[in-house]
Amino acid sequence: MDIVDHHGLSVAHVSPEELADRSWSAAHRHIDVVRATAPPVEAYGALAAAGFIRKPAFLSWTAELGPGEDEFLSRLETKARQDIRRARARAERTLTLEVHDPVGPQMLDRFLTLYRQRVDAMTYGIPIAFLQRERLLDGREKYFAVLALQDGELVGGCVALECPDQDAVRIRFSAVTEEWRRDSLARTLYFAAMRTAREKGYRWATLGDEPNLYGHLTKAGLFRFKVRMGFRCVPSQDFHDPDGLDEADLVLNLDRLCDPCLILGYASDAPGDRSLRARLVTGAPTDLRAYAAPFLAGVGHALPAGTSARAVAS
């Protein structure tokens, strides 16, 4: 067993051979999550018996752009559609939206200043865009950006990557001020980026690849936000991720995780079944219906494995 610090989270990596003795229960160091990476099929039964959730390590959020914005909005639930239209109406009354294609250094630096401020406010934020500045400007990949300005001041923006070989535009980075976050400016920015992608002839838009452990680097609320935006998630290896793989997690406690912690695990061990089922790891009463989505095979509940009951199905 190898215990590592993963951005503030203590993760114990175990092999299938170590499952039987449950060595993590006798460890002298604090452990938040026990993880088996790329478990073989013959270990599935032992993992399930120990309470592990087998899952794709990363999730890709995808949406087919369709012929136009009205058609895309028609797919959403009424409340989600109304929220998007209200957010856009508020933005259009006050803000100016600009599309920068290609991304220029002056514009990018203005965006990165805001982006760094927002990342620094996160508990476990990682300033990936800031670290990739030169790649965004001078790399082989082609980016464009959508900026929102209020009286000349930048209040929000997003940067998108064009992926012709995937027939997709990936919305990679975004940031908005706290004031405009409350007014859901991100929805307006994403739809503007999707409109640009549609005009360029792309079929797909994606809202990035995320670690499949909501409650650490990202929170469970982000899952709900993206579902309401009309996106669905799939295992990253099923959407142009050659490095994507599976893993199995056992959440021991929520000391360094937000409650609820959300994991999208495989719904079954049947060969070829790639469907996902949401599992909320929480010790508090939670409305599971809030995390239902058309692309999921259900929603369940589990207690942290360090509590008196190891796993409780809902």
C-alpha positions, 0 to 999 in steps of 0.5 A: 500500500502506497499512501500519497498526498493528492492535492490535500487528499490522502489517498492509499493506493492498493493492489488487488492482492492487498484487498483481503487483509484491508491493510488501510484499516491498520495504517498509522497515517490518516487516509481519506480514500483507498484506491485501486487503479486499473483493477482486473476483472477477477478483482471486481467481486472483492472490490464490491464486497469491500465497498469500493465503487468501480468507476472511470477515473475521469469523466468527459462532459459532452453535448451535440450542438445540433442545428441551432440554439433554439433546438438545443434549448428545447432539449432542456427541462423548462426550469433549466431553459428559463434559468439560461434565458434569464441569465442571458437577459441580465448579461445583455442589459449590462455587458458586452460580449467579445469573441477573440479568435485567435487568442492574443497575449493582452486579452489572455493576460487579462483573463488569466488575472481574473482566473488566478483570483478565482482559483486562489479562492478555492480550497484545492484550486490548481491554476492550470490555465495560468501554467499553460500560458505559452501553450495557449498562445504559441502552441500548435493547438487553436484556441478562441475566447469569449470575454464579458466586459462591463464598462471596459472591465473584464468580469468573465470569460472562457477559453475554448480549444478547437479539436477538428479530429474530434469534431468538437470544441472543448471549453477548457477554462472559465472564470467570472467575478463573484458578483457575476457568478451569482448572476450565472454569467457562466451560462451566458459565456458557455452558450456564446462559445457553443454558438461560435463552435456551431458557426465553425461547423463543429458537431460537439461541445465539451465542458472538459474532463474532470476527476470522478470524485466530486467533493475534492477539486470540484464539488457535487454542485458542478455536476448538477450545473452541467446537467442543467446546461444540457451536457451528459458525461461519459467515461473519458476513454469513451470520448477521445482520451487515449490515457483514460482508465478505470479505478475503484475508490473506497471513501473512508471519511469526509474530513477533507471532502465536501459533503456530499461526495459524488462518484459516478460508478459503473452500474454493473460488471456486465461485459460491455456495459458502460452505463453509470450510476451516481453514488452519493457518499454522505452522512447527512440526509440528502435528496437523491432526486437532485442528482438524477439525470437522463443518462444515468442508470440510477442514483444511490447512497453510501455512508463513508466506510469509516462509519459503523455501516460500510455501505447503505443502498438507497 
